[in-house]
Amino acid sequence: MASCFYRLAVARDGAWVRVDDFALPAGFNVPVTQVLASLPPDYPLRAPGVLPWGLFLRPGLRYHGRCHPNIVEGQGPGWGAWSWLCILRVAWDPRRDDLLRCLEMVRAVLSAPSGW
């Protein structure tokens, strides 16, 4: 596995983390996007992205020319232009999992769309 370096922006209150230049899997209309992870107040005990918190991507992403079935356009956190990444189940162990694991989960969901 190749090393990854991410540029991050973190909310002063720790409510969210934005990852810039997240490399998308092959098949998307752009090579990179931003990922916004809304963090639950008890993170890392609970995974980022578990409702009512969420994982969000920049809008306009297309996978093989179509809308990705796990991306809901226009359903952002209430500010800025974002789309919600719908992940129904998250296997999360706070003793071993962290934001890097979360980003790999995002990459896995984007690589293998449900419903196709």
C-alpha positions as CSV (number, residue, x, y, z in Angstrom):
1,M,0.0,0.0,0.0
2,A,1.3,3.4,-1.0
3,S,1.7,6.2,1.6
4,C,-0.9,8.8,1.7
5,F,-0.7,12.4,2.8
6,Y,-3.8,14.5,3.2
7,R,-4.2,18.3,3.6
8,L,-6.7,18.8,6.3
9,A,-8.8,21.7,7.7
10,V,-10.3,21.1,11.1
11,A,-13.1,23.1,12.7
12,R,-12.0,25.0,15.9
13,D,-14.7,23.2,17.9
14,G,-13.7,19.8,16.4
15,A,-17.2,19.4,14.8
16,W,-15.8,18.5,11.3
17,V,-12.6,17.7,9.4
18,R,-12.3,18.5,5.7
19,V,-9.8,16.5,3.6
20,D,-8.6,18.3,0.5
21,D,-7.4,16.5,-2.7
22,F,-8.9,13.1,-1.8
23,A,-8.0,10.8,-4.7
24,L,-11.1,9.2,-6.3
25,P,-11.1,5.7,-7.6
26,A,-10.9,5.2,-11.4
27,G,-14.2,5.9,-13.2
28,F,-15.0,9.3,-11.8
29,N,-15.2,12.4,-13.9
30,V,-12.5,14.2,-11.8
31,P,-9.4,12.7,-10.2
32,V,-9.8,14.4,-6.8
33,T,-12.4,15.9,-4.5
34,Q,-12.9,17.2,-1.0
35,V,-14.3,15.0,1.8
36,L,-16.1,16.6,4.7
37,A,-16.5,14.4,7.8
38,S,-18.9,15.6,10.4
39,L,-17.7,14.2,13.7
40,P,-20.0,13.0,16.5
41,P,-19.3,14.6,19.8
42,D,-18.0,11.3,21.2
43,Y,-15.6,10.7,18.3
44,P,-13.6,8.4,18.2
45,L,-16.0,6.2,20.2
46,R,-18.4,6.5,17.2
47,A,-17.4,6.6,13.6
48,P,-17.5,9.8,11.5
49,G,-20.5,9.8,9.1
50,V,-22.9,7.8,11.3
51,L,-26.3,9.6,11.2
52,P,-27.2,12.2,12.2
53,W,-23.6,13.2,11.4
54,G,-22.4,12.6,7.9
55,L,-19.7,12.3,5.2
56,F,-20.0,14.7,2.4
57,L,-18.3,15.2,-1.0
58,R,-18.3,18.0,-3.5
59,P,-21.3,18.0,-5.9
60,G,-21.1,17.1,-9.5
61,L,-19.3,13.8,-9.2
62,R,-20.1,11.2,-11.9
63,Y,-19.1,7.6,-11.9
64,H,-18.8,6.1,-15.4
65,G,-21.0,9.0,-16.6
66,R,-23.8,8.4,-14.2
67,C,-24.8,9.5,-10.7
68,H,-23.2,7.3,-8.1
69,P,-25.9,5.4,-6.1
70,N,-24.3,6.2,-2.8
71,I,-24.1,10.0,-3.4
72,V,-27.2,12.1,-2.7
73,E,-26.8,15.4,-4.5
74,G,-27.8,18.6,-2.7
75,Q,-28.0,17.0,0.7
76,G,-25.2,18.7,2.5
77,P,-24.5,19.8,6.1
78,G,-26.5,23.1,5.6
79,W,-23.7,25.3,4.5
80,G,-21.7,25.3,1.2
81,A,-22.1,23.0,-1.8
82,W,-21.9,19.4,-0.7
83,S,-23.5,16.1,-1.4
84,W,-24.1,13.4,1.2
85,L,-22.3,10.1,0.9
86,C,-24.8,7.4,2.1
87,I,-23.1,4.6,4.0
88,L,-25.6,2.4,5.8
89,R,-23.3,0.3,8.0
90,V,-20.0,1.1,9.6
91,A,-17.9,-1.5,11.3
92,W,-16.0,0.7,13.8
93,D,-13.7,-0.2,16.6
94,P,-12.4,2.9,18.5
95,R,-9.4,1.0,19.7
96,R,-8.0,0.6,16.2
97,D,-10.0,2.8,13.8
98,D,-9.3,6.4,13.0
99,L,-9.8,9.0,10.3
100,L,-7.5,7.2,7.9
101,R,-9.7,4.1,8.2
102,C,-12.7,6.3,7.6
103,L,-11.2,7.6,4.4
104,E,-10.4,4.1,3.2
105,M,-14.0,3.2,3.9
106,V,-15.1,6.1,1.7
107,R,-12.8,4.9,-1.1
108,A,-14.2,1.4,-0.8
109,V,-17.8,2.6,-1.0
110,L,-17.0,4.8,-4.0
111,S,-15.1,1.9,-5.7
112,A,-18.0,-0.6,-5.4
113,P,-21.4,1.2,-5.7
114,S,-24.3,-0.6,-4.1
115,G,-27.3,-1.2,-6.3
116,W,-25.3,-1.6,-9.6
